[in-house]
Amino acid sequence: MKIKSIFLILLFLLTSCSTHKEASIKLVTNAWIGYSPLFYAKEKGWLKEVNIEISPLVSLGESVMTFRSGGFDGLTGTQFEYQKLNALNSNLVPVIMFNRSNGGDMVMSNVSIKELQETSEKIDVYLEVNSVNAFVFDDFKKAHQLTQKTFNFINKDQLKIVTHLKQKAMNKPTIVVTYVPYNFELVNAGFKTVDSTRDAMNIVVLDALYVNTNTLNHHQENFKKLKIVINNAIHNLKQNPKEYYEVVKPYLENPSYDEFLQSIHDIDWLNETIPPNLIEKMNEINFQTRNLL
């Protein structure tokens, strides 16, 4: 009886420990250079240390659908995805800023803007409809007096767009709304950048981590540690970009090192400081800042 009692006590203690083990915080992200600190941190084992798991996907639209399917505590994305999900009662708040696109989001075409303006043909537009791509295209259309044109929208994720256009002969005016690193393969398919967030576009594209308010309240310390992890990853990027590149390139469709460096040039990191004028712009577009770490 005594041995049986000891066994039951041990069983209870083991069961109790396993029951109270904290579940991992699960985040959805996608193949964007601005989220690469998460990929770097994962490969270095740093995310495991702060009890965070990431699920990298191909596109922003796929990230939104996956998050909505349930089982995730947060996701990375632009303000477009953040506002779209909150309109569906997701109760998300921005927690950690990653970057601002400074050329990293672009409109590409197989013809010039002048040819787009002058054509009488219906223009094919490849983009992810349920993502910031739609926001970017709308701004591009207005900026270049294309609002009266007729468009044929083709909704595909970025990898499928690249694969499709590399195999297709371009015999009509075509537009692609994309972002790094997918633009590099589109150049090889005959497309050129005709506008970007570095050039004439008026929009601000911000990338951040958004989490449910309940998750943030219960795991504040985890996210504070994650912020440190992200800062360390970006520090390593600046100190040794070649080493960083070798770690993250499988997550970014394996760009060349030169393409990787160009991609980094196309974003402004916001992990440490956010300029006052950008804070004002964030407030104008209803981008919450009070919970940012």
Disulfide bonds with the S-S distance in Angstrom:
none
